[in-house]
Amino acid sequence: KKLYYKMDNHWNLTGGNIASEMLIDQMKKDRPDWDIPTFPNFEWHDSTISWGNLKASLGIDHLLDEDVFPILSNTKAKRIENIGYPVSPSFSHLYEEHYKNPIDITAPRILFFRDSYTYQMSPFLNECFSESLYIFDLWHYKLDKNIVESYKPDAVVFMTVEANLHLLLRFGADEIVH
């Protein structure tokens, strides 16, 4: 399967789906006592997109990318108002996304400190948790203890891809939780 966009270095939604399934499978093995819902079934539709960071930087505006797009009828999780965490001294910027699943209330609450790749995972992951909070700090990869202590998640996932490990070393994450 094609896992990346043709004109962008990020996973496409198929790649995000596979990574999400792998994460959920691992969480179920690590925490069999958690009530994690069954991974949702999506209907995949063909699509044509004209998007990507490589497209813009290389000036290839005329190219299109054939891809597939997931459709999930009856999504449970809905985006809700952000908590509004302040930008901390360790972050130059903070981008927050907050979702709530009112159906699976016994599922764990999860907090992601993420990079841009996790954006392709969130449509799938949101359906597997009672609440999902995503924090993106413009690739500084800091684990903000104040957010963890305030949000009180059942799990914290520190998500990055190997291509960004140099940024982790550059800015120096205080802690990485496995």
C-alpha atoms as an extended CHARMM CRD file, in Angstrom:
* protein
*
       178  EXT
         1         1  LYS       CA              0.0000000000        0.0000000000        0.0000000000  PROA      1               0.0000000000
         2         2  LYS       CA              1.0770000000        3.5570000000       -0.5680000000  PROA      2               0.0000000000
         3         3  LEU       CA              1.8100000000        4.9650000000        2.9030000000  PROA      3               0.0000000000
         4         4  TYR       CA              3.1340000000        8.4560000000        2.0920000000  PROA      4               0.0000000000
         5         5  TYR       CA              1.8770000000       11.3540000000        0.0540000000  PROA      5               0.0000000000
         6         6  LYS       CA              3.6340000000       11.7250000000       -3.2720000000  PROA      6               0.0000000000
         7         7  MET       CA              4.3440000000       15.4110000000       -2.6690000000  PROA      7               0.0000000000
         8         8  ASP       CA              4.8410000000       15.4190000000        1.0870000000  PROA      8               0.0000000000
         9         9  ASN       CA              7.1760000000       13.6040000000        3.4660000000  PROA      9               0.0000000000
        10        10  HSD       CA              4.3170000000       12.6740000000        5.8360000000  PROA      10              0.0000000000
        11        11  TRP       CA              2.3380000000        9.4780000000        6.0700000000  PROA      11              0.0000000000
        12        12  ASN       CA             -0.9350000000        9.5770000000        4.2160000000  PROA      12              0.0000000000
        13        13  LEU       CA             -4.0970000000        8.4190000000        5.9940000000  PROA      13              0.0000000000
        14        14  THR       CA             -3.3570000000        4.7880000000        5.0900000000  PROA      14              0.0000000000
        15        15  GLY       CA              0.0000000000        5.0970000000        6.8570000000  PROA      15              0.0000000000
        16        16  GLY       CA             -1.6920000000        6.7840000000        9.8110000000  PROA      16              0.0000000000
        17        17  ASN       CA             -4.2540000000        3.9790000000        9.9450000000  PROA      17              0.0000000000
        18        18  ILE       CA             -1.5740000000        1.2740000000       10.0530000000  PROA      18              0.0000000000
        19        19  ALA       CA              0.4690000000        3.1220000000       12.7020000000  PROA      19              0.0000000000
        20        20  SER       CA             -2.6970000000        3.6440000000       14.7770000000  PROA      20              0.0000000000
        21        21  GLU       CA             -3.6310000000       -0.0390000000       14.6230000000  PROA      21              0.0000000000
        22        22  MET       CA             -0.1080000000       -0.9760000000       15.7100000000  PROA      22              0.0000000000
        23        23  LEU       CA             -0.2650000000        1.4370000000       18.6540000000  PROA      23              0.0000000000
        24        24  ILE       CA             -3.6950000000        0.1900000000       19.7670000000  PROA      24              0.0000000000
        25        25  ASP       CA             -2.6010000000       -3.4550000000       19.4480000000  PROA      25              0.0000000000
        26        26  GLN       CA              0.4720000000       -2.7490000000       21.6030000000  PROA      26              0.0000000000
        27        27  MET       CA             -1.5790000000       -0.8890000000       24.2130000000  PROA      27              0.0000000000
        28        28  LYS       CA             -4.0190000000       -3.8100000000       24.4290000000  PROA      28              0.0000000000
        29        29  LYS       CA             -1.0910000000       -6.2000000000       25.0140000000  PROA      29              0.0000000000
        30        30  ASP       CA              0.5370000000       -3.9140000000       27.5810000000  PROA      30              0.0000000000
        31        31  ARG       CA             -2.7010000000       -3.1060000000       29.4070000000  PROA      31              0.0000000000
        32        32  PRO       CA             -5.2120000000       -5.9710000000       28.9850000000  PROA      32              0.0000000000
        33        33  ASP       CA             -7.2120000000       -4.5070000000       31.8930000000  PROA      33              0.0000000000
        34        34  TRP       CA             -8.0770000000       -1.3900000000       29.8640000000  PROA      34              0.0000000000
        35        35  ASP       CA            -11.3920000000       -1.2530000000       28.0490000000  PROA      35              0.0000000000
        36        36  ILE       CA            -10.1220000000       -0.1220000000       24.6370000000  PROA      36              0.0000000000
        37        37  PRO       CA            -12.8630000000       -0.3380000000       21.9910000000  PROA      37              0.0000000000
        38        38  THR       CA            -12.4100000000       -2.4040000000       18.8590000000  PROA      38              0.0000000000
        39        39  PHE       CA            -10.5400000000       -0.5100000000       16.1830000000  PROA      39              0.0000000000
        40        40  PRO       CA            -13.1670000000        1.0360000000       13.8810000000  PROA      40              0.0000000000
        41        41  ASN       CA            -13.8170000000       -0.1510000000       10.3410000000  PROA      41              0.0000000000
        42        42  PHE       CA            -13.4820000000        2.5470000000        7.7460000000  PROA      42              0.0000000000
        43        43  GLU       CA            -14.7660000000        2.6490000000        4.2220000000  PROA      43              0.0000000000
        44        44  TRP       CA            -12.0000000000        3.8690000000        1.9310000000  PROA      44              0.0000000000
        45        45  HSD       CA            -12.7920000000        6.1240000000       -1.0330000000  PROA      45              0.0000000000
        46        46  ASP       CA            -10.5340000000        7.1660000000       -3.8740000000  PROA      46              0.0000000000
        47        47  SER       CA             -9.5400000000       10.7980000000       -3.9220000000  PROA      47              0.0000000000
        48        48  THR       CA             -7.2840000000       13.1710000000       -5.7920000000  PROA      48              0.0000000000
        49        49  ILE       CA             -5.3950000000       15.7880000000       -3.8280000000  PROA      49              0.0000000000
        50        50  SER       CA             -3.0730000000       18.6480000000       -4.6730000000  PROA      50              0.0000000000
        51        51  TRP       CA             -1.2160000000       19.2180000000       -1.4260000000  PROA      51              0.0000000000
        52        52  GLY       CA              2.1420000000       18.8170000000        0.2650000000  PROA      52              0.0000000000
        53        53  ASN       CA              5.2260000000       20.5170000000        1.6080000000  PROA      53              0.0000000000
        54        54  LEU       CA              7.4450000000       19.0960000000       -1.1600000000  PROA      54              0.0000000000
        55        55  LYS       CA              4.9920000000       20.3430000000       -3.7740000000  PROA      55              0.0000000000
        56        56  ALA       CA              5.3500000000       23.8950000000       -2.4740000000  PROA      56              0.0000000000
        57        57  SER       CA              9.1210000000       23.8490000000       -1.9250000000  PROA      57              0.0000000000
        58        58  LEU       CA              9.8860000000       22.2530000000       -5.2930000000  PROA      58              0.0000000000
        59        59  GLY       CA              7.4210000000       24.4190000000       -7.2000000000  PROA      59              0.0000000000
        60        60  ILE       CA              5.5180000000       21.5200000000       -8.7470000000  PROA      60              0.0000000000
        61        61  ASP       CA              2.0570000000       22.9900000000       -8.3750000000  PROA      61              0.0000000000
        62        62  HSD       CA              0.6460000000       21.1460000000      -11.3740000000  PROA      62              0.0000000000
        63        63  LEU       CA              1.0320000000       17.6140000000       -9.9490000000  PROA      63              0.0000000000
        64        64  LEU       CA             -1.8780000000       15.7290000000       -8.4160000000  PROA      64              0.0000000000
        65        65  ASP       CA             -1.6910000000       12.7740000000       -6.0530000000  PROA      65              0.0000000000
        66        66  GLU       CA             -4.0830000000        9.8080000000       -6.2220000000  PROA      66              0.0000000000
        67        67  ASP       CA             -4.9000000000        8.6560000000       -2.7190000000  PROA      67              0.0000000000
        68        68  VAL       CA             -7.6370000000        7.1150000000       -0.6010000000  PROA      68              0.0000000000
        69        69  PHE       CA             -9.6480000000        8.7870000000        2.1260000000  PROA      69              0.0000000000
        70        70  PRO       CA            -11.3260000000        7.0140000000        5.0620000000  PROA      70              0.0000000000
        71        71  ILE       CA            -15.0130000000        7.4790000000        5.7300000000  PROA      71              0.0000000000
        72        72  LEU       CA            -16.4040000000        6.3730000000        9.0620000000  PROA      72              0.0000000000
        73        73  SER       CA            -20.1290000000        6.5770000000        9.4840000000  PROA      73              0.0000000000
        74        74  ASN       CA            -21.3510000000        7.2410000000       12.9930000000  PROA      74              0.0000000000
        75        75  THR       CA            -18.1190000000        8.5660000000       14.4340000000  PROA      75              0.0000000000
        76        76  LYS       CA            -18.2300000000        8.5650000000       18.2000000000  PROA      76              0.0000000000
        77        77  ALA       CA            -15.4820000000       11.0550000000       19.0080000000  PROA      77              0.0000000000
        78        78  LYS       CA            -16.0820000000       14.7440000000       18.4540000000  PROA      78              0.0000000000
        79        79  ARG       CA            -13.6790000000       17.6290000000       18.6380000000  PROA      79              0.0000000000
        80        80  ILE       CA            -14.4090000000       19.7210000000       21.7050000000  PROA      80              0.0000000000
        81        81  GLU       CA            -13.1630000000       23.0120000000       23.0570000000  PROA      81              0.0000000000
        82        82  ASN       CA             -9.4650000000       23.0690000000       23.8130000000  PROA      82              0.0000000000
        83        83  ILE       CA             -8.4180000000       23.2190000000       27.4300000000  PROA      83              0.0000000000
        84        84  GLY       CA             -6.2370000000       26.2220000000       26.6430000000  PROA      84              0.0000000000
        85        85  TYR       CA             -2.9180000000       25.2630000000       28.1340000000  PROA      85              0.0000000000
        86        86  PRO       CA             -0.5490000000       28.2190000000       28.1330000000  PROA      86              0.0000000000
        87        87  VAL       CA              2.6820000000       28.1980000000       26.1820000000  PROA      87              0.0000000000
        88        88  SER       CA              5.3230000000       27.1530000000       28.6930000000  PROA      88              0.0000000000
        89        89  PRO       CA              8.9140000000       28.4460000000       28.7780000000  PROA      89              0.0000000000
        90        90  SER       CA             10.0800000000       25.1860000000       27.1730000000  PROA      90              0.0000000000
        91        91  PHE       CA              7.7310000000       25.5860000000       24.1710000000  PROA      91              0.0000000000
        92        92  SER       CA              7.9990000000       28.2290000000       21.4890000000  PROA      92              0.0000000000
        93        93  HSD       CA              4.4410000000       27.4340000000       20.4190000000  PROA      93              0.0000000000
        94        94  LEU       CA              1.6970000000       25.1110000000       21.5790000000  PROA      94              0.0000000000
        95        95  TYR       CA             -0.9940000000       23.6550000000       19.3380000000  PROA      95              0.0000000000
        96        96  GLU       CA             -3.7430000000       21.7150000000       21.0690000000  PROA      96              0.0000000000
        97        97  GLU       CA             -6.5160000000       19.4160000000       19.7930000000  PROA      97              0.0000000000
        98        98  HSD       CA             -9.0560000000       17.8970000000       22.1710000000  PROA      98              0.0000000000
        99        99  TYR       CA            -11.5880000000       15.1180000000       21.4120000000  PROA      99              0.0000000000
       100       100  LYS       CA            -14.2240000000       13.3880000000       23.5080000000  PROA      100             0.0000000000
       101       101  ASN       CA            -15.9420000000       10.0620000000       22.8750000000  PROA      101             0.0000000000
       102       102  PRO       CA            -19.1720000000       10.0850000000       24.9280000000  PROA      102             0.0000000000
       103       103  ILE       CA            -20.0300000000        6.4780000000       23.9870000000  PROA      103             0.0000000000
       104       104  ASP       CA            -16.9500000000        4.6260000000       25.2770000000  PROA      104             0.0000000000
       105       105  ILE       CA            -16.7030000000        6.3400000000       28.6620000000  PROA      105             0.0000000000
       106       106  THR       CA            -14.7990000000        3.4410000000       30.2750000000  PROA      106             0.0000000000
       107       107  ALA       CA            -12.0270000000        3.6310000000       27.6740000000  PROA      107             0.0000000000
       108       108  PRO       CA             -8.7940000000        5.2820000000       28.8190000000  PROA      108             0.0000000000
       109       109  ARG       CA             -8.0120000000        8.9960000000       28.5000000000  PROA      109             0.0000000000
       110       110  ILE       CA             -4.8860000000        9.5770000000       26.4640000000  PROA      110             0.0000000000
       111       111  LEU       CA             -2.4560000000       12.4510000000       26.0850000000  PROA      111             0.0000000000
       112       112  PHE       CA             -0.2200000000       12.7020000000       23.0380000000  PROA      112             0.0000000000
       113       113  PHE       CA              2.8540000000       14.8640000000       22.8440000000  PROA      113             0.0000000000
       114       114  ARG       CA              3.0800000000       14.6540000000       19.1160000000  PROA      114             0.0000000000
       115       115  ASP       CA              4.6720000000       15.8170000000       15.9360000000  PROA      115             0.0000000000
       116       116  SER       CA              3.0650000000       16.4220000000       12.5660000000  PROA      116             0.0000000000
       117       117  TYR       CA              2.8760000000       12.7120000000       11.6940000000  PROA      117             0.0000000000
       118       118  THR       CA              0.3350000000       12.0680000000       14.4390000000  PROA      118             0.0000000000
       119       119  TYR       CA             -2.1590000000       14.2560000000       12.5820000000  PROA      119             0.0000000000
       120       120  GLN       CA             -2.7090000000       11.3250000000       10.1840000000  PROA      120             0.0000000000
       121       121  MET       CA             -3.3690000000        9.0020000000       13.1340000000  PROA      121             0.0000000000
       122       122  SER       CA             -5.8760000000       11.0670000000       15.0940000000  PROA      122             0.0000000000
       123       123  PRO       CA             -9.0350000000       10.2200000000       13.0920000000  PROA      123             0.0000000000
       124       124  PHE       CA             -8.5060000000        6.5680000000       13.9890000000  PROA      124             0.0000000000
       125       125  LEU       CA             -7.2000000000        6.9700000000       17.5450000000  PROA      125             0.0000000000
       126       126  ASN       CA             -9.9690000000        9.3200000000       18.6570000000  PROA      126             0.0000000000
       127       127  GLU       CA            -12.4710000000        6.4700000000       18.2800000000  PROA      127             0.0000000000
       128       128  CYS       CA            -10.5150000000        4.2280000000       20.6860000000  PROA      128             0.0000000000
       129       129  PHE       CA            -10.3600000000        6.4470000000       23.7690000000  PROA      129             0.0000000000
       130       130  SER       CA            -12.8740000000        8.2020000000       25.9930000000  PROA      130             0.0000000000
       131       131  GLU       CA            -10.8900000000       11.4060000000       25.6000000000  PROA      131             0.0000000000
       132       132  SER       CA             -7.8530000000       12.3260000000       23.5190000000  PROA      132             0.0000000000
       133       133  LEU       CA             -5.6600000000       15.3830000000       23.9070000000  PROA      133             0.0000000000
       134       134  TYR       CA             -2.9210000000       16.1830000000       21.4040000000  PROA      134             0.0000000000
       135       135  ILE       CA             -0.1600000000       18.6830000000       22.1840000000  PROA      135             0.0000000000
       136       136  PHE       CA              2.1850000000       19.8270000000       19.4050000000  PROA      136             0.0000000000
       137       137  ASP       CA              5.0800000000       22.1260000000       20.3010000000  PROA      137             0.0000000000
       138       138  LEU       CA              6.6200000000       22.8480000000       16.8740000000  PROA      138             0.0000000000
       139       139  TRP       CA              9.0840000000       19.9690000000       17.0260000000  PROA      139             0.0000000000
       140       140  HSD       CA             10.7110000000       20.8810000000       20.3600000000  PROA      140             0.0000000000
       141       141  TYR       CA              9.6950000000       17.5340000000       21.8590000000  PROA      141             0.0000000000
       142       142  LYS       CA              9.2700000000       18.6020000000       25.4530000000  PROA      142             0.0000000000
       143       143  LEU       CA              7.2260000000       16.5970000000       27.9060000000  PROA      143             0.0000000000
       144       144  ASP       CA              5.3290000000       19.2550000000       29.8150000000  PROA      144             0.0000000000
       145       145  LYS       CA              4.7960000000       17.8680000000       33.3300000000  PROA      145             0.0000000000
       146       146  ASN       CA              2.2760000000       20.6150000000       34.1410000000  PROA      146             0.0000000000
       147       147  ILE       CA              0.0010000000       19.4230000000       31.3310000000  PROA      147             0.0000000000
       148       148  VAL       CA              0.3540000000       15.7870000000       32.4200000000  PROA      148             0.0000000000
       149       149  GLU       CA             -0.4440000000       16.6220000000       36.0410000000  PROA      149             0.0000000000
       150       150  SER       CA             -3.3700000000       18.8700000000       35.1170000000  PROA      150             0.0000000000
       151       151  TYR       CA             -4.9550000000       16.5920000000       32.4910000000  PROA      151             0.0000000000
       152       152  LYS       CA             -4.4280000000       13.3650000000       34.4850000000  PROA      152             0.0000000000
       153       153  PRO       CA             -4.4690000000       10.9270000000       31.5440000000  PROA      153             0.0000000000
       154       154  ASP       CA             -4.4250000000        7.1600000000       31.8430000000  PROA      154             0.0000000000
       155       155  ALA       CA             -1.5590000000        7.1130000000       29.3590000000  PROA      155             0.0000000000
       156       156  VAL       CA              0.9120000000        9.5450000000       27.8370000000  PROA      156             0.0000000000
       157       157  VAL       CA              2.2250000000        8.7920000000       24.3580000000  PROA      157             0.0000000000
       158       158  PHE       CA              5.3060000000       10.6500000000       23.2070000000  PROA      158             0.0000000000
       159       159  MET       CA              5.0270000000       10.3690000000       19.4280000000  PROA      159             0.0000000000
       160       160  THR       CA              7.7540000000       11.1410000000       16.9310000000  PROA      160             0.0000000000
       161       161  VAL       CA              9.1620000000        9.5150000000       13.8270000000  PROA      161             0.0000000000
       162       162  GLU       CA             12.8120000000        8.6240000000       13.4130000000  PROA      162             0.0000000000
       163       163  ALA       CA             13.3740000000       11.3820000000       10.8650000000  PROA      163             0.0000000000
       164       164  ASN       CA             12.8420000000       13.8830000000       13.7000000000  PROA      164             0.0000000000
       165       165  LEU       CA             15.1450000000       12.2900000000       16.2850000000  PROA      165             0.0000000000
       166       166  HSD       CA             17.7580000000       14.9820000000       15.6060000000  PROA      166             0.0000000000
       167       167  LEU       CA             15.2670000000       17.5550000000       16.9460000000  PROA      167             0.0000000000
       168       168  LEU       CA             14.7130000000       15.4810000000       20.0620000000  PROA      168             0.0000000000
       169       169  LEU       CA             18.4610000000       15.5340000000       20.6650000000  PROA      169             0.0000000000
       170       170  ARG       CA             18.7270000000       19.2300000000       19.8050000000  PROA      170             0.0000000000
       171       171  PHE       CA             16.0290000000       20.4350000000       22.1700000000  PROA      171             0.0000000000
       172       172  GLY       CA             16.4990000000       17.5940000000       24.6710000000  PROA      172             0.0000000000
       173       173  ALA       CA             13.2980000000       16.0050000000       25.9350000000  PROA      173             0.0000000000
       174       174  ASP       CA             13.3230000000       15.9670000000       29.7180000000  PROA      174             0.0000000000
       175       175  GLU       CA             11.6430000000       12.5730000000       29.9040000000  PROA      175             0.0000000000
       176       176  ILE       CA             10.3490000000        9.9700000000       27.5210000000  PROA      176             0.0000000000
       177       177  VAL       CA              7.7190000000        7.6580000000       28.9350000000  PROA      177             0.0000000000
       178       178  HSD       CA              7.4890000000        4.1400000000       27.5090000000  PROA      178             0.0000000000
